[in-house]
Amino acid sequence: MQPDALMTYFLTQVTDEHAVHALLRADRWVTFLDEESGRSVFPVWSHPDFAKACAVEEWAGTTPDDVPLDDWLRFLSRLEADGSLVAVMPRPDGSHLLVEPSRHRGDLESFLDGP
């Protein structure tokens, strides 16, 4: 799926379900380091099955958990303050879309407001 189509799919799904999905390990959210920028990255998926598919190798033993959309929108401010990025829909091959938290919040709010 092309990046724009993947982002649209993600935004449509999470605004319909009012939740994003992330991976937990021992009550801590899974993050990773973006080697290019040196910034921490918080991965999110539109469905727990997509998250579960990535619970392999270094993320083995993690479990998907829902983050209500209202909580996620507030949490994005914290990620922005920390200088972190958001990885939208990481795949088992390691590919993902990297987004600044402020842009991600704006995209979500636009989808919530509708056309």
MOPAC internal coordinates of N, CA, C and O (Angstrom, degrees):
PM7 1SCF
backbone

  N    0.0000 0     0.00 0     0.00 0    0    0    0
  C    1.4500 1     0.00 0     0.00 0    1    0    0
  C    1.5299 1   108.68 1     0.00 0    2    1    0
  O    1.2310 1   120.77 1   -44.05 1    3    2    1
  N    1.3068 1   116.13 1   135.95 1    3    2    1
  C    1.4631 1   121.72 1   178.81 1    5    3    2
  C    1.5313 1   110.07 1   -67.18 1    6    5    3
  O    1.2310 1   120.02 1   -28.41 1    7    6    5
  N    1.3517 1   117.57 1   151.59 1    7    6    5
  C    1.4720 1   120.27 1  -176.67 1    9    7    6
  C    1.5297 1   114.70 1   -53.36 1   10    9    7
  O    1.2310 1   119.74 1   134.79 1   11   10    9
  N    1.3355 1   118.11 1   -45.21 1   11   10    9
  C    1.4694 1   119.77 1  -179.46 1   13   11   10
  C    1.5241 1   111.35 1   -63.93 1   14   13   11
  O    1.2310 1   120.70 1   138.58 1   15   14   13
  N    1.3244 1   116.27 1   -41.42 1   15   14   13
  C    1.4656 1   120.32 1   179.26 1   17   15   14
  C    1.5248 1   110.84 1   -67.03 1   18   17   15
  O    1.2310 1   120.48 1   140.96 1   19   18   17
  N    1.3264 1   116.69 1   -39.04 1   19   18   17
  C    1.4627 1   120.47 1   178.49 1   21   19   18
  C    1.5250 1   110.59 1   -64.44 1   22   21   19
  O    1.2310 1   120.26 1   136.88 1   23   22   21
  N    1.3213 1   117.11 1   -43.12 1   23   22   21
  C    1.4636 1   120.26 1   179.02 1   25   23   22
  C    1.5261 1   110.68 1   -64.22 1   26   25   23
  O    1.2310 1   120.25 1   136.60 1   27   26   25
  N    1.3180 1   117.13 1   -43.40 1   27   26   25
  C    1.4651 1   120.19 1   178.40 1   29   27   26
  C    1.5208 1   110.76 1   -61.87 1   30   29   27
  O    1.2310 1   120.24 1   137.33 1   31   30   29
  N    1.3264 1   117.16 1   -42.67 1   31   30   29
  C    1.4639 1   121.10 1   177.28 1   33   31   30
  C    1.5278 1   110.01 1   -59.16 1   34   33   31
  O    1.2310 1   120.51 1   130.75 1   35   34   33
  N    1.3301 1   116.62 1   -49.25 1   35   34   33
  C    1.4649 1   121.42 1  -179.94 1   37   35   34
  C    1.5290 1   110.59 1   -57.72 1   38   37   35
  O    1.2310 1   120.18 1   128.55 1   39   38   37
  N    1.3221 1   117.26 1   -51.45 1   39   38   37
  C    1.4626 1   121.34 1  -177.31 1   41   39   38
  C    1.5261 1   111.64 1   -61.43 1   42   41   39
  O    1.2310 1   120.39 1   138.98 1   43   42   41
  N    1.3175 1   116.87 1   -41.02 1   43   42   41
  C    1.4625 1   120.67 1   178.48 1   45   43   42
  C    1.5218 1   110.97 1   -62.50 1   46   45   43
  O    1.2310 1   120.53 1   133.19 1   47   46   45
  N    1.3293 1   116.59 1   -46.81 1   47   46   45
  C    1.4634 1   120.68 1  -177.89 1   49   47   46
  C    1.5250 1   112.25 1   -64.57 1   50   49   47
  O    1.2310 1   120.25 1   131.97 1   51   50   49
  N    1.3257 1   117.13 1   -48.03 1   51   50   49
  C    1.4710 1   118.69 1  -174.79 1   53   51   50
  C    1.5261 1   111.85 1   -72.41 1   54   53   51
  O    1.2310 1   119.70 1   149.23 1   55   54   53
  N    1.3284 1   118.18 1   -30.77 1   55   54   53
  C    1.4630 1   118.17 1   176.91 1   57   55   54
  C    1.5245 1   110.73 1   -75.62 1   58   57   55
  O    1.2310 1   119.62 1   150.46 1   59   58   57
  N    1.3192 1   118.32 1   -29.54 1   59   58   57
  C    1.4726 1   120.92 1   174.43 1   61   59   58
  C    1.5258 1   111.32 1   -69.94 1   62   61   59
  O    1.2310 1   120.50 1   138.97 1   63   62   61
  N    1.3316 1   116.64 1   -41.03 1   63   62   61
  C    1.4679 1   121.61 1  -176.79 1   65   63   62
  C    1.5243 1   112.91 1   -90.53 1   66   65   63
  O    1.2310 1   120.12 1   167.73 1   67   66   65
  N    1.3162 1   117.38 1   -12.27 1   67   66   65
  C    1.4733 1   123.39 1  -178.35 1   69   67   66
  C    1.5274 1   112.45 1    57.69 1   70   69   67
  O    1.2310 1   120.99 1  -141.47 1   71   70   69
  N    1.3329 1   115.71 1    38.53 1   71   70   69
  C    1.4729 1   120.47 1   176.93 1   73   71   70
  C    1.5176 1   109.47 1  -159.84 1   74   73   71
  O    1.2310 1   121.30 1   -30.10 1   75   74   73
  N    1.3328 1   115.13 1   149.90 1   75   74   73
  C    1.4610 1   121.88 1   165.38 1   77   75   74
  C    1.5219 1   105.96 1  -109.71 1   78   77   75
  O    1.2310 1   120.74 1   -11.05 1   79   78   77
  N    1.3088 1   116.19 1   168.95 1   79   78   77
  C    1.4606 1   121.09 1  -178.20 1   81   79   78
  C    1.5193 1   108.48 1  -127.45 1   82   81   79
  O    1.2310 1   121.17 1   -43.98 1   83   82   81
  N    1.3152 1   115.37 1   136.02 1   83   82   81
  C    1.4604 1   122.09 1  -179.36 1   85   83   82
  C    1.5200 1   108.27 1  -134.29 1   86   85   83
  O    1.2310 1   120.66 1    -7.88 1   87   86   85
  N    1.3293 1   116.34 1   172.12 1   87   86   85
  C    1.4642 1   121.32 1   179.45 1   89   87   86
  C    1.5200 1   110.61 1  -104.32 1   90   89   87
  O    1.2310 1   121.43 1   -42.16 1   91   90   89
  N    1.3249 1   114.87 1   137.84 1   91   90   89
  C    1.4652 1   122.61 1   177.73 1   93   91   90
  C    1.5182 1   110.49 1  -112.91 1   94   93   91
  O    1.2310 1   121.31 1   -37.87 1   95   94   93
  N    1.3248 1   115.09 1   142.13 1   95   94   93
  C    1.4622 1   122.20 1   170.96 1   97   95   94
  C    1.5235 1   105.73 1  -133.38 1   98   97   95
  O    1.2310 1   120.86 1   -65.33 1   99   98   97
  N    1.3292 1   115.96 1   114.67 1   99   98   97
  C    1.4703 1   121.32 1   178.22 1  101   99   98
  C    1.5300 1   111.48 1    49.73 1  102  101   99
  O    1.2310 1   120.88 1  -128.15 1  103  102  101
  N    1.3186 1   115.92 1    51.85 1  103  102  101
  C    1.4662 1   122.60 1   177.22 1  105  103  102
  C    1.5252 1   114.25 1    63.98 1  106  105  103
  O    1.2310 1   120.15 1  -159.14 1  107  106  105
  N    1.3254 1   117.32 1    20.86 1  107  106  105
  C    1.4741 1   121.26 1   175.32 1  109  107  106
  C    1.5261 1   107.92 1  -126.48 1  110  109  107
  O    1.2310 1   121.39 1   -41.74 1  111  110  109
  N    1.3098 1   114.95 1   138.26 1  111  110  109
  C    1.4578 1   119.42 1   177.64 1  113  111  110
  C    1.5244 1   110.14 1   -69.03 1  114  113  111
  O    1.2310 1   121.05 1   -37.46 1  115  114  113
  N    1.3045 1   115.60 1   142.54 1  115  114  113
  C    1.4630 1   121.57 1   176.23 1  117  115  114
  C    1.5282 1   108.64 1   -77.33 1  118  117  115
  O    1.2310 1   120.88 1   -47.15 1  119  118  117
  N    1.3112 1   115.93 1   132.85 1  119  118  117
  C    1.4607 1   122.83 1   172.83 1  121  119  118
  C    1.5241 1   107.32 1  -134.04 1  122  121  119
  O    1.2310 1   120.70 1   -10.10 1  123  122  121
  N    1.3049 1   116.26 1   169.90 1  123  122  121
  C    1.4601 1   120.05 1   173.95 1  125  123  122
  C    1.5180 1   109.04 1  -146.56 1  126  125  123
  O    1.2310 1   120.92 1   -12.75 1  127  126  125
  N    1.3100 1   115.85 1   167.25 1  127  126  125
  C    1.4555 1   122.14 1  -178.66 1  129  127  126
  C    1.5209 1   109.56 1   -98.24 1  130  129  127
  O    1.2310 1   120.48 1   -51.70 1  131  130  129
  N    1.3170 1   116.68 1   128.30 1  131  130  129
  C    1.4574 1   121.32 1   172.85 1  133  131  130
  C    1.5194 1   107.02 1   -80.51 1  134  133  131
  O    1.2310 1   120.80 1   -68.75 1  135  134  133
  N    1.3212 1   116.07 1   111.25 1  135  134  133
  C    1.4628 1   120.56 1  -174.33 1  137  135  134
  C    1.5250 1   112.64 1   -62.17 1  138  137  135
  O    1.2310 1   120.33 1   146.07 1  139  138  137
  N    1.3243 1   116.98 1   -33.93 1  139  138  137
  C    1.4674 1   119.97 1  -177.34 1  141  139  138
  C    1.5292 1   111.96 1   -67.99 1  142  141  139
  O    1.2310 1   120.55 1   134.84 1  143  142  141
  N    1.3311 1   116.54 1   -45.16 1  143  142  141
  C    1.4668 1   119.92 1  -176.33 1  145  143  142
  C    1.5252 1   113.18 1   -97.67 1  146  145  143
  O    1.2310 1   120.44 1   162.23 1  147  146  145
  N    1.3406 1   116.76 1   -17.77 1  147  146  145
  C    1.4587 1   120.83 1  -175.85 1  149  147  146
  C    1.5195 1   113.21 1    75.24 1  150  149  147
  O    1.2310 1   120.52 1  -166.07 1  151  150  149
  N    1.3297 1   116.61 1    13.93 1  151  150  149
  C    1.4667 1   121.52 1  -177.37 1  153  151  150
  C    1.5279 1   111.40 1   -98.93 1  154  153  151
  O    1.2310 1   121.23 1   -29.57 1  155  154  153
  N    1.3189 1   115.26 1   150.43 1  155  154  153
  C    1.4548 1   121.88 1   174.89 1  157  155  154
  C    1.5272 1   109.04 1   -71.63 1  158  157  155
  O    1.2310 1   121.07 1   -35.73 1  159  158  157
  N    1.3341 1   115.55 1   144.27 1  159  158  157
  C    1.4634 1   121.28 1  -177.09 1  161  159  158
  C    1.5275 1   109.26 1  -127.86 1  162  161  159
  O    1.2310 1   120.89 1   -47.25 1  163  162  161
  N    1.3240 1   115.90 1   132.75 1  163  162  161
  C    1.4591 1   122.65 1   177.91 1  165  163  162
  C    1.5267 1   107.76 1  -105.80 1  166  165  163
  O    1.2310 1   119.57 1   -67.37 1  167  166  165
  N    1.3469 1   118.43 1   112.63 1  167  166  165
  C    1.4613 1   120.93 1  -178.70 1  169  167  166
  C    1.5275 1   112.39 1   -84.54 1  170  169  167
  O    1.2310 1   120.74 1   -40.19 1  171  170  169
  N    1.3361 1   116.19 1   139.81 1  171  170  169
  C    1.4617 1   122.01 1   176.00 1  173  171  170
  C    1.5261 1   110.50 1  -137.57 1  174  173  171
  O    1.2310 1   121.85 1   -27.62 1  175  174  173
  N    1.3300 1   114.06 1   152.38 1  175  174  173
  C    1.4560 1   122.17 1  -179.32 1  177  175  174
  C    1.5208 1   109.55 1  -129.78 1  178  177  175
  O    1.2310 1   121.04 1   -16.71 1  179  178  177
  N    1.3367 1   115.61 1   163.29 1  179  178  177
  C    1.4624 1   121.06 1   179.65 1  181  179  178
  C    1.5230 1   112.60 1   -87.35 1  182  181  179
  O    1.2310 1   119.93 1   166.75 1  183  182  181
  N    1.3230 1   117.73 1   -13.25 1  183  182  181
  C    1.4653 1   121.55 1  -178.05 1  185  183  182
  C    1.5222 1   108.28 1  -150.08 1  186  185  183
  O    1.2310 1   119.88 1   -35.33 1  187  186  185
  N    1.3370 1   117.83 1   144.67 1  187  186  185
  C    1.4632 1   119.38 1  -179.08 1  189  187  186
  C    1.5274 1   113.69 1   -61.37 1  190  189  187
  O    1.2310 1   119.82 1   152.24 1  191  190  189
  N    1.3293 1   117.96 1   -27.76 1  191  190  189
  C    1.4700 1   119.27 1   178.76 1  193  191  190
  C    1.5259 1   111.74 1   -65.43 1  194  193  191
  O    1.2310 1   120.17 1   144.29 1  195  194  193
  N    1.3288 1   117.28 1   -35.71 1  195  194  193
  C    1.4653 1   120.09 1   177.01 1  197  195  194
  C    1.5291 1   110.21 1   -67.06 1  198  197  195
  O    1.2310 1   120.71 1   139.72 1  199  198  197
  N    1.3344 1   116.26 1   -40.28 1  199  198  197
  C    1.4691 1   120.16 1   177.31 1  201  199  198
  C    1.5224 1   110.14 1   -64.30 1  202  201  199
  O    1.2310 1   120.78 1   135.61 1  203  202  201
  N    1.3267 1   116.11 1   -44.39 1  203  202  201
  C    1.4715 1   121.04 1  -178.70 1  205  203  202
  C    1.5288 1   111.36 1   -60.87 1  206  205  203
  O    1.2310 1   120.26 1   145.01 1  207  206  205
  N    1.3251 1   117.11 1   -34.99 1  207  206  205
  C    1.4658 1   121.05 1   179.00 1  209  207  206
  C    1.5245 1   111.72 1   -63.21 1  210  209  207
  O    1.2310 1   120.29 1   157.08 1  211  210  209
  N    1.3292 1   117.05 1   -22.92 1  211  210  209
  C    1.4690 1   121.33 1   179.95 1  213  211  210
  C    1.5248 1   112.67 1   -95.89 1  214  213  211
  O    1.2310 1   120.23 1  -179.94 1  215  214  213
  N    1.3222 1   117.17 1     0.06 1  215  214  213
  C    1.4709 1   121.20 1  -179.33 1  217  215  214
  C    1.5254 1   109.90 1   -81.95 1  218  217  215
  O    1.2310 1   121.23 1  -121.27 1  219  218  217
  N    1.3222 1   115.25 1    58.73 1  219  218  217
  C    1.4640 1   123.18 1  -179.11 1  221  219  218
  C    1.5250 1   108.70 1  -131.49 1  222  221  219
  O    1.2310 1   121.13 1    -9.52 1  223  222  221
  N    1.3204 1   115.45 1   170.48 1  223  222  221
  C    1.4639 1   122.78 1   179.01 1  225  223  222
  C    1.5223 1   110.68 1    48.51 1  226  225  223
  O    1.2310 1   119.46 1    61.09 1  227  226  225
  N    1.3303 1   118.63 1  -118.91 1  227  226  225
  C    1.4700 1   120.00 1  -175.89 1  229  227  226
  C    1.5246 1   112.63 1   -66.64 1  230  229  227
  O    1.2310 1   119.82 1   161.08 1  231  230  229
  N    1.3346 1   117.95 1   -18.92 1  231  230  229
  C    1.4643 1   121.04 1   177.87 1  233  231  230
  C    1.5255 1   112.10 1  -101.98 1  234  233  231
  O    1.2310 1   120.11 1  -168.82 1  235  234  233
  N    1.3336 1   117.39 1    11.18 1  235  234  233
  C    1.4680 1   120.25 1   177.00 1  237  235  234
  C    1.5271 1   108.77 1   -60.39 1  238  237  235
  O    1.2310 1   120.88 1   -37.15 1  239  238  237
  N    1.3166 1   115.92 1   142.85 1  239  238  237
  C    1.4569 1   120.52 1  -179.57 1  241  239  238
  C    1.5137 1   113.86 1    87.13 1  242  241  239
  O    1.2310 1   120.04 1  -179.71 1  243  242  241
  N    1.3279 1   117.52 1     0.29 1  243  242  241
  C    1.4610 1   120.71 1   176.47 1  245  243  242
  C    1.5240 1   109.12 1   -90.97 1  246  245  243
  O    1.2310 1   121.00 1   -18.86 1  247  246  245
  N    1.3218 1   115.70 1   161.14 1  247  246  245
  C    1.4603 1   120.42 1   178.42 1  249  247  246
  C    1.5270 1   109.76 1  -131.31 1  250  249  247
  O    1.2310 1   120.57 1   -36.22 1  251  250  249
  N    1.3345 1   116.52 1   143.78 1  251  250  249
  C    1.4601 1   119.85 1   177.35 1  253  251  250
  C    1.5274 1   110.72 1   -69.72 1  254  253  251
  O    1.2310 1   120.92 1   -34.06 1  255  254  253
  N    1.3204 1   115.85 1   145.94 1  255  254  253
  C    1.4566 1   121.42 1   175.30 1  257  255  254
  C    1.5265 1   108.64 1  -143.24 1  258  257  255
  O    1.2310 1   121.35 1   -31.95 1  259  258  257
  N    1.3298 1   115.02 1   148.05 1  259  258  257
  C    1.4609 1   121.09 1   179.58 1  261  259  258
  C    1.5214 1   110.38 1   -81.87 1  262  261  259
  O    1.2310 1   121.28 1   -36.41 1  263  262  261
  N    1.3156 1   115.15 1   143.59 1  263  262  261
  C    1.4608 1   121.86 1   170.69 1  265  263  262
  C    1.5284 1   105.65 1  -122.22 1  266  265  263
  O    1.2310 1   119.82 1   -68.71 1  267  266  265
  N    1.3389 1   117.95 1   111.29 1  267  266  265
  C    1.4632 1   119.17 1   178.92 1  269  267  266
  C    1.5305 1   110.57 1   -53.99 1  270  269  267
  O    1.2310 1   120.99 1   -37.44 1  271  270  269
  N    1.3122 1   115.71 1   142.56 1  271  270  269
  C    1.4570 1   120.46 1  -173.28 1  273  271  270
  C    1.5286 1   112.58 1   -58.71 1  274  273  271
  O    1.2310 1   119.70 1   141.21 1  275  274  273
  N    1.3255 1   118.17 1   -38.79 1  275  274  273
  C    1.4734 1   119.97 1   177.61 1  277  275  274
  C    1.5266 1   111.07 1   -61.03 1  278  277  275
  O    1.2310 1   120.50 1   138.20 1  279  278  277
  N    1.3398 1   116.64 1   -41.80 1  279  278  277
  C    1.4701 1   120.72 1   177.31 1  281  279  278
  C    1.5222 1   110.53 1   -65.27 1  282  281  279
  O    1.2310 1   120.57 1   138.69 1  283  282  281
  N    1.3340 1   116.52 1   -41.31 1  283  282  281
  C    1.4624 1   121.22 1  -179.60 1  285  283  282
  C    1.5306 1   110.59 1   -62.37 1  286  285  283
  O    1.2310 1   120.45 1   136.35 1  287  286  285
  N    1.3181 1   116.75 1   -43.65 1  287  286  285
  C    1.4638 1   119.65 1   179.55 1  289  287  286
  C    1.5277 1   110.99 1   -60.79 1  290  289  287
  O    1.2310 1   120.11 1   140.72 1  291  290  289
  N    1.3279 1   117.40 1   -39.28 1  291  290  289
  C    1.4746 1   120.24 1   176.92 1  293  291  290
  C    1.5310 1   110.74 1   -69.48 1  294  293  291
  O    1.2310 1   120.41 1   139.76 1  295  294  293
  N    1.3399 1   116.82 1   -40.24 1  295  294  293
  C    1.4628 1   121.43 1  -178.44 1  297  295  294
  C    1.5276 1   111.53 1   -64.45 1  298  297  295
  O    1.2310 1   120.13 1   150.73 1  299  298  297
  N    1.3198 1   117.35 1   -29.27 1  299  298  297
  C    1.4645 1   120.54 1   178.83 1  301  299  298
  C    1.5238 1   111.50 1   -59.40 1  302  301  299
  O    1.2310 1   119.93 1   147.26 1  303  302  301
  N    1.3263 1   117.74 1   -32.74 1  303  302  301
  C    1.4733 1   120.62 1   176.82 1  305  303  302
  C    1.5185 1   110.65 1   -63.33 1  306  305  303
  O    1.2310 1   120.60 1   140.56 1  307  306  305
  N    1.3208 1   116.46 1   -39.44 1  307  306  305
  C    1.4710 1   120.73 1   177.65 1  309  307  306
  C    1.5269 1   110.76 1   -66.06 1  310  309  307
  O    1.2310 1   120.62 1   136.49 1  311  310  309
  N    1.3364 1   116.43 1   -43.51 1  311  310  309
  C    1.4662 1   119.42 1   178.18 1  313  311  310
  C    1.5249 1   110.52 1   -61.10 1  314  313  311
  O    1.2310 1   120.84 1   139.38 1  315  314  313
  N    1.3226 1   116.00 1   -40.62 1  315  314  313
  C    1.4651 1   120.08 1   178.88 1  317  315  314
  C    1.5270 1   110.59 1   -63.21 1  318  317  315
  O    1.2310 1   120.40 1   134.75 1  319  318  317
  N    1.3265 1   116.84 1   -45.25 1  319  318  317
  C    1.4719 1   121.16 1   179.86 1  321  319  318
  C    1.5237 1   111.52 1   -62.69 1  322  321  319
  O    1.2310 1   120.56 1   146.73 1  323  322  321
  N    1.3337 1   116.54 1   -33.27 1  323  322  321
  C    1.4673 1   121.52 1   179.31 1  325  323  322
  C    1.5230 1   112.72 1   -79.80 1  326  325  323
  O    1.2310 1   120.19 1   170.65 1  327  326  325
  N    1.3358 1   117.24 1    -9.35 1  327  326  325
  C    1.4602 1   120.57 1  -177.16 1  329  327  326
  C    1.5150 1   113.21 1    78.50 1  330  329  327
  O    1.2310 1   120.60 1  -160.27 1  331  330  329
  N    1.3279 1   116.45 1    19.73 1  331  330  329
  C    1.4636 1   121.37 1  -179.19 1  333  331  330
  C    1.5227 1   111.03 1   -84.02 1  334  333  331
  O    1.2310 1   121.40 1   -11.81 1  335  334  333
  N    1.3200 1   114.93 1   168.19 1  335  334  333
  C    1.4586 1   123.44 1   175.44 1  337  335  334
  C    1.5214 1   109.03 1  -117.73 1  338  337  335
  O    1.2310 1   120.72 1   -13.07 1  339  338  337
  N    1.3321 1   116.22 1   166.93 1  339  338  337
  C    1.4579 1   122.56 1   174.51 1  341  339  338
  C    1.5220 1   107.64 1  -112.72 1  342  341  339
  O    1.2310 1   120.63 1   -48.20 1  343  342  341
  N    1.3342 1   116.40 1   131.80 1  343  342  341
  C    1.4633 1   121.57 1   172.44 1  345  343  342
  C    1.5195 1   107.00 1  -101.77 1  346  345  343
  O    1.2310 1   120.64 1   -65.64 1  347  346  345
  N    1.3176 1   116.38 1   114.36 1  347  346  345
  C    1.4546 1   121.78 1  -179.63 1  349  347  346
  C    1.5237 1   109.20 1   -91.63 1  350  349  347
  O    1.2310 1   121.10 1   -55.09 1  351  350  349
  N    1.3181 1   115.50 1   124.91 1  351  350  349
  C    1.4640 1   123.83 1   174.27 1  353  351  350
  C    1.5332 1   114.15 1    55.09 1  354  353  351
  O    1.2310 1   119.76 1  -127.22 1  355  354  353
  N    1.3356 1   118.07 1    52.78 1  355  354  353
  C    1.4632 1   118.18 1   173.48 1  357  355  354
  C    1.5287 1   110.14 1   -56.02 1  358  357  355
  O    1.2310 1   121.13 1   -31.84 1  359  358  357
  N    1.3013 1   115.45 1   148.16 1  359  358  357
  C    1.4612 1   121.20 1   178.80 1  361  359  358
  C    1.5228 1   109.03 1  -116.20 1  362  361  359
  O    1.2310 1   120.60 1   -20.50 1  363  362  361
  N    1.3197 1   116.46 1   159.50 1  363  362  361
  C    1.4737 1   119.30 1  -178.22 1  365  363  362
  C    1.5268 1   113.94 1   -56.29 1  366  365  363
  O    1.2310 1   120.01 1   155.49 1  367  366  365
  N    1.3409 1   117.59 1   -24.51 1  367  366  365
  C    1.4671 1   119.85 1   179.12 1  369  367  366
  C    1.5310 1   112.21 1   -78.62 1  370  369  367
  O    1.2310 1   120.47 1   178.72 1  371  370  369
  N    1.3506 1   116.71 1    -1.28 1  371  370  369
  C    1.4601 1   121.00 1   178.31 1  373  371  370
  C    1.5163 1   114.50 1    95.55 1  374  373  371
  O    1.2310 1   119.92 1   171.44 1  375  374  373
  N    1.3242 1   117.75 1    -8.56 1  375  374  373
  C    1.4617 1   119.57 1   179.60 1  377  375  374
  C    1.5299 1   109.94 1   -77.14 1  378  377  375
  O    1.2310 1   120.98 1   -27.29 1  379  378  377
  N    1.3264 1   115.72 1   152.71 1  379  378  377
  C    1.4605 1   122.14 1  -178.86 1  381  379  378
  C    1.5230 1   108.52 1  -169.87 1  382  381  379
  O    1.2310 1   121.05 1   -10.83 1  383  382  381
  N    1.3226 1   115.60 1   169.17 1  383  382  381
  C    1.4595 1   121.64 1   174.22 1  385  383  382
  C    1.5179 1   108.01 1  -103.75 1  386  385  383
  O    1.2310 1   120.00 1   -56.79 1  387  386  385
  N    1.3205 1   117.60 1   123.21 1  387  386  385
  C    1.4657 1   121.27 1   177.00 1  389  387  386
  C    1.5231 1   109.49 1   -93.92 1  390  389  387
  O    1.2310 1   121.20 1   -47.31 1  391  390  389
  N    1.3310 1   115.32 1   132.69 1  391  390  389
  C    1.4585 1   121.05 1  -176.88 1  393  391  390
  C    1.5251 1   109.26 1  -138.12 1  394  393  391
  O    1.2310 1   121.00 1   -38.95 1  395  394  393
  N    1.3194 1   115.68 1   141.05 1  395  394  393
  C    1.4637 1   120.45 1   171.77 1  397  395  394
  C    1.5291 1   108.32 1   -67.11 1  398  397  395
  O    1.2310 1   119.42 1   -39.44 1  399  398  397
  N    1.3228 1   118.71 1   140.56 1  399  398  397
  C    1.4682 1   120.50 1  -179.65 1  401  399  398
  C    1.5318 1   113.65 1   -56.19 1  402  401  399
  O    1.2310 1   119.81 1   142.07 1  403  402  401
  N    1.3219 1   117.97 1   -37.93 1  403  402  401
  C    1.4702 1   120.23 1  -179.11 1  405  403  402
  C    1.5293 1   111.32 1   -65.88 1  406  405  403
  O    1.2310 1   120.47 1   140.01 1  407  406  405
  N    1.3221 1   116.71 1   -39.99 1  407  406  405
  C    1.4679 1   119.79 1   177.92 1  409  407  406
  C    1.5224 1   110.11 1   -67.79 1  410  409  407
  O    1.2310 1   121.13 1   138.19 1  411  410  409
  N    1.3367 1   115.45 1   -41.81 1  411  410  409
  C    1.4637 1   120.19 1   179.93 1  413  411  410
  C    1.5348 1   110.01 1   -60.08 1  414  413  411
  O    1.2310 1   120.48 1   135.71 1  415  414  413
  N    1.3229 1   116.69 1   -44.29 1  415  414  413
  C    1.4631 1   120.67 1   178.91 1  417  415  414
  C    1.5311 1   110.22 1   -61.21 1  418  417  415
  O    1.2310 1   120.67 1   135.19 1  419  418  417
  N    1.3336 1   116.32 1   -44.81 1  419  418  417
  C    1.4588 1   120.32 1   178.73 1  421  419  418
  C    1.5173 1   112.71 1   -61.10 1  422  421  419
  O    1.2310 1   120.59 1   137.63 1  423  422  421
  N    1.3288 1   116.47 1   -42.37 1  423  422  421
  C    1.4686 1   120.31 1   178.05 1  425  423  422
  C    1.5256 1   110.85 1   -62.31 1  426  425  423
  O    1.2310 1   120.60 1   135.41 1  427  426  425
  N    1.3378 1   116.46 1   -44.59 1  427  426  425
  C    1.4659 1   120.29 1   179.57 1  429  427  426
  C    1.5284 1   111.11 1   -63.08 1  430  429  427
  O    1.2310 1   120.53 1   135.42 1  431  430  429
  N    1.3236 1   116.59 1   -44.58 1  431  430  429
  C    1.4656 1   120.08 1  -179.15 1  433  431  430
  C    1.5231 1   111.22 1   -64.27 1  434  433  431
  O    1.2310 1   120.09 1   143.18 1  435  434  433
  N    1.3317 1   117.42 1   -36.82 1  435  434  433
  C    1.4665 1   120.79 1   176.77 1  437  435  434
  C    1.5211 1   111.03 1   -63.10 1  438  437  435
  O    1.2310 1   120.62 1   137.54 1  439  438  437
  N    1.3345 1   116.42 1   -42.46 1  439  438  437
  C    1.4618 1   120.12 1   178.47 1  441  439  438
  C    1.5233 1   111.07 1   -67.01 1  442  441  439
  O    1.2310 1   120.24 1   142.19 1  443  442  441
  N    1.3214 1   117.14 1   -37.81 1  443  442  441
  C    1.4673 1   120.28 1   178.88 1  445  443  442
  C    1.5241 1   111.50 1   -66.42 1  446  445  443
  O    1.2310 1   120.55 1   144.90 1  447  446  445
  N    1.3415 1   116.55 1   -35.10 1  447  446  445
  C    1.4630 1   120.92 1   179.87 1  449  447  446
  C    1.5197 1   112.06 1   -74.15 1  450  449  447
  O    1.2310 1   120.29 1   159.98 1  451  450  449
  N    1.3360 1   117.05 1   -20.02 1  451  450  449
  C    1.4613 1   121.18 1   179.45 1  453  451  450
  C    1.5156 1   112.27 1    78.91 1  454  453  451
  O    1.2310 1   121.24 1     1.19 1  455  454  453
  N    1.3390 1   115.23 1  -178.81 1  455  454  453
  C    1.4723 1   120.20 1  -177.46 1  457  455  454
  C    1.5078 1   113.40 1   -69.06 1  458  457  455
  O    1.2310 1   120.10 1   180.00 1  459  458  457

